[in-house]
Amino acid sequence: MKAKFVPQNIELEVNPNKSLLQIATENQIEIRSICKGVPSCAECRVRVVEGENNVLPPAKAELNLIGTNWRIDGRRLSCQMRCYGDVTIDMTEQIEKQENQTKKVRGFRSQKQVESHAVQDTMLLSEKPDDRPEQPQQRAEGQQQERSEQKQQQQGQRQQQQPRNQQQGQQRRDQRNDQRRDQKQGQQQQQGRKPDQKHQNQNQNKNQQNQQKQNQQKQQQQQKPK
């Protein structure tokens, strides 16, 4: 049983009683690990290229860190891998981590010496009057002032609204009066046409009654014996 590390092309004998991380460190193959096999850091990831069937599937502790993506990309924690057959391991991720750590920041150092104007001294911190906590009396006074200011603002708004409301009320009254006048005029016009007919009918009735009375009187006079 052998484990082949790519791209170094290093082959090592595998012991199922030891993890892949232990075998690599014993043979001076660097794999980054902070937790040293707890597992908790997930820094010792490597990719299994061949021989996936010769490695046990991840346990619950490993799945909490890597999830189910290992089925897609084949990345596993080397501290949890125990090999039972030939395996090929891709170490490119670990090599990139090492290169990023050893990279130096680009730049240059100036040979000119610049004098520092920093002053060494002790600094006493004192409470400012603004930073001191307010006393309850001061808070109450501040609240009263705020309330009085709000009342003044409300009164000013009301005073401004009063003439507007008066104008609107006067306009409404004028409109109502105009409507009432129009209604009265219309009623008077309608009533002004009918009284003539009524008077005529009343006069005709009176004339008829008078004629009937006269006729009755004549008849009575004729019926009296001479």
FENQUIVEN-V512457 format. One record per backbone hydrogen bond with DSSP energy under -0.5 kcal/mol. NH is the residue of the N-H (numbers start at 1). CO is the residue of the C=O. E is the energy in kcal/mol with one decimal. If there is no record, write none. Layout:
# FENQUIVEN-V512457
nh=(NH;NH)
co=(CO;CO)
e=(E;E)
This chain:
# FENQUIVEN-V512457
nh=(3;4;5;5;6;6;9;10;12;14;18;20;20;21;23;24;25;26;27;28;29;30;46;47;48;49;49;50;54;55;56;63;64;65;66;67;69;71;72;73;74;76;78;78;80;81;84;87;88;89;90;91;91;95;96;97;98;99;100;101;102;103;114;121;126;132;139;140;141;142;143;144;145;146;147;148;149;150;151;152;153;154;155;156;157;158;159;160;161;162;163;164;165;166;167;168;169;170;171;172;173;174;175;176;177;178;179;180;181;182;183;184;185;186;187;188;189;190;191;192;193;194;195;197;198;199;200;201;202;203;204;205;206;207;208;209;210;211;212;213;214;215;216;217;218;219;220;221;222;223;224)
co=(12;87;3;10;4;89;5;5;3;1;15;78;81;78;19;20;21;22;23;25;24;28;76;90;74;47;88;88;51;52;82;59;60;62;62;63;66;68;69;69;70;46;44;76;77;77;54;2;50;4;47;6;89;91;92;93;94;95;96;97;98;99;112;119;124;128;135;136;137;138;139;140;141;142;143;144;145;146;147;148;149;150;151;152;153;154;155;156;157;158;159;160;161;162;163;164;165;166;167;168;169;170;171;172;173;174;175;176;177;178;179;180;181;182;183;184;185;186;187;188;189;190;191;193;194;195;196;197;198;199;200;201;202;203;204;205;206;207;208;209;210;211;212;213;214;215;216;217;218;219;220)
e=(-2.7;-3.0;-0.5;-3.3;-0.6;-3.3;-1.7;-1.7;-2.2;-2.0;-2.1;-0.8;-1.8;-1.6;-2.0;-2.1;-2.5;-2.1;-1.1;-1.5;-2.9;-0.6;-2.5;-1.6;-2.7;-0.7;-2.6;-1.1;-1.1;-1.4;-0.9;-2.3;-1.9;-1.1;-2.4;-2.1;-0.9;-1.3;-1.6;-2.3;-1.3;-3.1;-2.2;-0.6;-1.5;-0.5;-2.8;-2.1;-2.2;-3.6;-3.1;-3.4;-0.5;-2.1;-2.3;-1.7;-2.0;-2.3;-2.3;-1.7;-1.9;-1.0;-0.5;-0.6;-0.6;-1.2;-2.2;-2.5;-2.6;-2.6;-2.5;-2.4;-2.5;-2.2;-2.4;-2.8;-2.5;-2.3;-2.5;-2.5;-2.3;-2.4;-2.7;-2.5;-2.2;-2.4;-2.7;-2.0;-1.8;-2.0;-0.9;-0.7;-2.8;-2.8;-2.6;-2.6;-2.7;-2.6;-2.4;-2.1;-2.4;-2.6;-2.2;-2.4;-2.8;-2.5;-2.4;-2.6;-2.5;-2.4;-2.4;-2.6;-2.8;-2.2;-2.3;-2.9;-2.5;-2.1;-2.7;-2.5;-0.9;-0.8;-1.4;-0.5;-1.9;-2.7;-2.3;-2.4;-2.7;-2.7;-2.4;-2.3;-2.4;-2.5;-2.4;-2.4;-2.6;-2.5;-2.4;-2.5;-2.6;-2.6;-2.3;-2.6;-2.4;-2.3;-2.3;-2.4;-2.3;-1.9;-1.1)
